[in-house]
């Protein structure tokens, strides 16, 4: 698959989510809402299947900077148990 097709597929995904977010579902019955919630749940569970290959490819290529980072504490070698500056220690 070429780059343009990949970008187009993600653009379609973004547009679809935007369209769903813009819907007014007030006219739906309870049953119809439940059916749509089930569909949203199915989509939500499928999305990691799109993320994992991309993450794995980044890991294999050595381009790990920024992937899976939670804080910059590791980069700065900050001790998580050390009290923050400007705050008195918690007692």
BELMOVEN-V367879 format. One record per backbone hydrogen bond with DSSP energy under -0.5 kcal/mol. NH is the residue of the N-H (numbers start at 1). CO is the residue of the C=O. Records with the same first field share a line. If there is no record, write none. Layout:
NH->CO  CO
//
This chain:
6->2
7->3
8->4
9->5
10->6
11->7
12->8
13->9
14->10
15->11
16->12
17->13
18->14
19->15
20->16
21->17
22->18
23->20
25->23
28->25
33->29
34->30
35->31
36->32
37->33
38->34
39->35
40->36
41->37
42->38
43->39
44->40
45->41
46->42
47->43
48->44
49->46
50->46  47
51->47
52->48
53->49
54->50
55->51
56->52
57->53
58->54
59->55
60->56
61->57
62->58  59
63->58
64->62
67->64
68->66
69->66
76->72
77->73
78->73
80->78
82->79
87->84
//
